[in-house]
């Protein structure tokens, strides 16, 4: 069976969404949104705020292992923060060299570091020293900043620095999330390093999964926006690999409705009520890519401004 991981997605896959998505299919593990490392050694409460699962054995309520992602550019501070984080016993520590957000890149973090392989090496090496083998260490990268000419060099720097596994998002920083993803480049990187490589990028369906495997040579995949748009995607992939007929999206809406309600309650518990409608609208906007029923519900919820009105609409749809 393939190894399937749930991607870190800033502003989208927080602890509430991780809870929902891992209830459908037990991923091999998932990764949190990034914790930004800047000028100080972060206190434990910063990590437990991003990853409340650390207070429950580093697992989601459904039992999926949770790794915590760090983002930063200073090797010494990254190593010190990793040492502090390792004491909380996450299922692993992941390093973010893939974020394309301009605000992150302006401060020397994320994918902009792919132009500096020597610094990549020093960051990973410092983190490796800080955690002293207490937890697994992985890294996530893109194919480069503007082009792919340093992709191999960057991947080798991460592997040589001590990363035990490398997730490759098959686009450059400048390409952002625009299709296509360049899956054959993942195969080239996998040939150039001696650690496992996981493919990531533009897998929305079982058919995409099959093409990604064929072009990348990787049977290990990290699912991101595709898993948010279709919470049953990992289940469909596993069924396909087992030679079973996967369930059809049009038949799964009834299964999804209680999860939408569970997500809504989780959001209400986490954020102030006036922020809650935006979160459910965000998810429905993804879901309508897969489910026609989500298109209708999104149209109904979109103009609503209060949590009370949104909840009434969700209740009418059978989600609450």
N, C-alpha and C positions, 0 to 999 in steps of 0.2 A: 504493500500500500504506500501511496505517496506521503511524504511528510508535508503537512500543511500548517502554515503559520499565519497568525493574524497580525496585520501590519500596524505600526504606530502612525496615527494620522492626527496631527495637531488640530484642535478645535472640532474634531469629529468623533474619534474613537476614544472616549474617556472611560472611566470605570463603569459608568451606567451602560454605555454601548457595549463594552467588553462583556459585561454580565449578560446582556441580551443575546449577543451573537454566539457566545460560547455555550449558551443553553441549547442551541440548535444542534451544533456539532462540536465535539471536543477536539479543538485544535491541539496540535502538538505543544505549542505554546503561543503566547501573545506578547506583544511589546507595548509599553505605555507611550503616551505622548512624551516629548522630551522634557527633561529637567535642565534648565539653562545654568551652566557653571560660569560665573563671572569673576568677581574679585574676592570672594570669601569662601571658606569651607561651609557648606550648607548644613543647617541643622536637620535633624531627623524628621521634623514635622513637614519639611518641604517634600521629602520623598513620600511620606505617608499621605500627604494631600493629593499628590498626583497618582499614587498607587496605594489606595486604602487596602488593597489585597495583601500588602505587607503585614497587616495586623491579623491576617487569617491564613498564615502559612504560605504566602505568595501565590495564592490560587484564587481564581474567580469563584463565586458561589457554586458554579457547576463543576469546579475542580480543575480547570485549565491553568497551567503554570503561567506565571506572569514575570516577565523580565522588565527591568527598568532601563530607560534610555537616557543617556547623558549627552549634552551638546555643549561644546566649548572648544577653545583654541589654545589654551595655555596648558602645556603638559603637566607642569607641577601642580596646578590647582585641580586639573582633571584627575590626577593620581590621588590627591588628598581627598577629594570628594568621593571618588570610587571606594577608597578605603573606608570612609564613613558609611557609605551605602552598603558595602559588603557586610557590615556588622548587622544590618537589618535582615540579612539572609533572603535576598530576592532570588528568584529562580535563575537569574543571570543578569549581566549588565551588557547593554548594547550601546554602541557609540554611533552618533548621528553624523554622517558625512554625506547625507543625501538631501537634506532640506533645501528647496530652491527659493524659499521666501526671501524677498529683498531685505526685509527688516532684520532677519537672522544673518544674512550674508554680509550686510553692511558692518556688522560687528565681528566679522571674522569667523563665523560659525557655519556649520552645515556644508553644503556642496561646494562652496567657494574654496574650501581647503584642498580640493582635489587638484588644484594647481601647485600644491606644495607637498609632494610626496615625502620629503624629509621630515616635515612637521607632522604629517600623518603618522609616520613611524614613531616619532618621539612621544606623541600623545598616547598611542596604543601601548607602547613600551612602559610609559609612566603609569598608566592604568593597570597594566598587567602586574607591575611591581606592587602597586598599592593594594590590589585585592589578594595577592599572594596565593593564587590558585583556589581561593575559598569558594568562588562561584564561576560559572562559565562566562566567557567574554566573547562577544560577537560584534560585528560592525556592519553598517549599512552604507552603501555608496551609490552614486550615479556613474554615468560613463564619462563624466568630465564637466567642465564649466561651459565652454562654448563648443567644444568638439571632443573627439575621442582620442586625441593623439597621446594623452598621458594615462589612459584608462588602465592599461596593463601595469604601468609603473606604480600607479596609485594602489591598485589591488595588491601588488606584491609588497608594497610598503606596509599595508595593513596586516597582511599575513606574516611578514617577517617581524613586525612589532609585537605579535602575540595574539592576534585575533584567532579564535578557534573555528569560526564559521563566518562566511561573508555573504550578505544579501546584496544583490545587484539589481537596482532599479534601472531598467534598460533604456534610459533617456538621459540627456545632458541637463544641466541646470537651466540653460537657456530654453530648452524645449519644454520645460515645465511638465505639464500633464497632457500635452497635445499628442494625439496618435500620429504615427504608430510608435510602439515600443520596439526597440532593435534587439530582439531576442538572440539572434546569432552572435552578438557581441558577448553575451553571457557565456556562450560556449568557449569563446576565445579566452576570456578571463579564467574560466574553470581549468583550461589547459595550462595556464601560466602560474597557477598557485597550487600548493599542496594541501589546502584545507577545503572542506566542503563548501560548495557555492549554492545559493538559493536564488531562484529566478523571481523577479517581481516586475509588475507593470503591465497594465492593459489586459488583464484576465477578467473578463466579465461573465463568461459562459463556460460550459464544459468543452465546447468546441475550441474556444480560445485556449483553454488549458492544454488540450491535445496538441494544438499548433505550437504553443510555447514549449512544451516538452520536446517536440520534434525539432524545433529550431535551436533551442538552448542546450539540449542534451541533459537538462536537469529534471529530475522527478521530485525535487523539493521546491515548493512554491510558497511565496508569501502573498496572501490575498489582501487587497486594500479596499479601494472604492467598490470593486466588484462584490465583495462580501457585504458591504453596507447596502448596495442596491439589491442584492439577492442574498438574504441571510441563510438560504439553503444551498448556496453555491458549493461550499465545502462538502456538504452531504451528497450533493449530486455528483461531485467529482469522485468521492469515495465509492459511491454506488457504481459509477461507470467503470472504475478500475476493478471492481469486484465482479464485473460482468452482469450487473443488475440494471434493470431499466430505472433510471432516475425519475423521481416524481416530476410532474409538469408544474411550471410556475402558476398556470391558471388554476390548478387544483390546490395550491398551497395557501391561498389567501386566508382560508379559515384557520389554518395553523398559525398564520402570522398575526392575526388580529390580537390575540392575547399578549403576544410579545410587544406589540405597539402600546397596549395598555400598560404593560409592565415597565416599558421604557418611560412612558409619560409619568408614571408614579415616581420612578427613580429620579427623573429630571426635577420634578416638583420638590423632592426631598433635598436635592443638591443645590439648586439655584433659587434666587428670588423669583417670585411668581411672574413679575413682568418680563423676565428673560426666558421663561419656559416656552411660550408659543414659538419663539424663533428656533428652538431646538427641534421641536416636532415637525415644523415646516421644513427644516433642513433635511431631516431623514426622509420625510414623505417625498421630497424633491428627488432624492436618490431612488426610492422605492418605485416611483412611477416609471422608471426605466424598465423595470421587470414586470410589474403588476398593473394591469389596466385599472383595477379597483383603486389602487393608490392614486392614480391620476384624478379620479373623481373626488376622493377624500382630500387630496391636496387642494383642489379647487374650492372645496367647501371651507377648509381651514385657513387658507391663505389670507383672506381679508380680515380674519378675526384678530383682535388685539389683546383680549384678556384671557387669562388661564381658565376662568369660569366658562367663557364661551367655547374655548377650544375643547375643554373636557366634555361639554354638552354635545359637541359634534362627534367626538370620539365615542361617547356613550351611544349615540344614535347609530353609529356605524358598527357597534358591537365590540369595540375595543376595550371598553371600560365597564 
